């Protein structure tokens, strides 16, 4: 059984403490405790893992996040990625090959993933 784990990005980012950090891989850009614990879990148990960013959608751990941002699924006026964009990403990056998808994040993240997958 192939497992995909999707981790919520989190609001705490490296630029909060190091404003001059520059572009940073997603796996290192998000610094909150929940993200860090979720990353450890995903690295141990997933065949593949991704980050779900409210700004960028499904991103690989090595995706370079250019800099700080403040976009949230809970605040529509911040311009979060749409369900349609997530569906397109899901198809384009081959996520339908997994038997099990686990989401580590709050209900907004879970709902977005459920809506993006057929």
N, C-alpha and C positions, 0 to 999 in steps of 0.2 A: 504494500500500500504506500503510494507516494503522498507525502504530506507537504503542503505549502503553509507557512505561517506568515501572517500579515500583522505587522506591529504598527500601532498608532504612533505618529511622530512625536507629539508632545510640544508644549509651548516653551520649555526651557531649552536654550540652544547655546552652543559654544560662544557665540558673539556676546552673550549676556556678561560673560566674565572676561572674554578676550575679543574686544571689538575689532581688532586688527587681524583676526585669524585668517581672513580671506576665504576663498572657496574651500569647502571641507566635505569629505565623504559623508554621506547620510548616516552611516553607522557610527560616526564620531561627532556629527553635528548636533544631534539631539542628546541632551545631557541629564535629563530628569531621571530619577530613580526608577520609575516604572519602565521607562524606555530601556534603561541599562539592564534591568532584570529580565525584561522581555527578550532583549537581544541575546543574553546568555542562554535562555531557554530555547530560543529559535536556533541558535548555533549548535546546540546539542541534539535537538529532536527533529529539525526540519530537513527535508531533502533540498528545499529552497526556501529562502525567506525574503520578504520585501518590507519596505516601509510604506505606509499609507500616509501621504502628506496632503493636507487640505489644499495646499497650493499646487503641488506637482502631480498628485495622484499616486499611482503605484510606482515606486522607485526602487532600484537595486541598492543594496548596501553601499556600493562603491560610487553611486551617483554623486556628482559634485554639486552640492547646494552652494550657489554663488554667494549668498550672504543672508543676513538676518531678514526675517519676514514675520508678519503677524496676520495669518489667515486662519480662520477657524470654521469648521462645519457648523458650529453653534451660532455663528454670526454671519448670516447670508450677505450682509452688506460688505463683508471683507473680501467677497469674491472667491469662495471655495470652488474647487474643481467640480464639475457637474457629474451626475450619474451617467450621462451619455458619454462623457470623456472617459470615465472609468470603464464603461463597457467596451469602448474602442481599445483602450489600453489592454484590457483583459484578453481580448481577441488577438491583438497585435503581438503581445509578448508571450503567448502560448500558455496561459494559465489554466486552460481547460483540461490539460493533461493530468491534473492532480486528482487523486481519489478523495482526499480530505483537505479541507481548508480550515485553518484555525485562525481566529482573529483575537489578538491581544490588545484590547482597547475598550473604550466606553461605547455606549449604545449607538451614538452617532456614527462611529467607525464601523461597528458591526452592521448597522442598517445599510450603510453605503456599500459594503462588501456584498451583502446579501442581494442588494439591488443590481449590482454590477455583474454577478454571475448568473448564468442561465438556470 
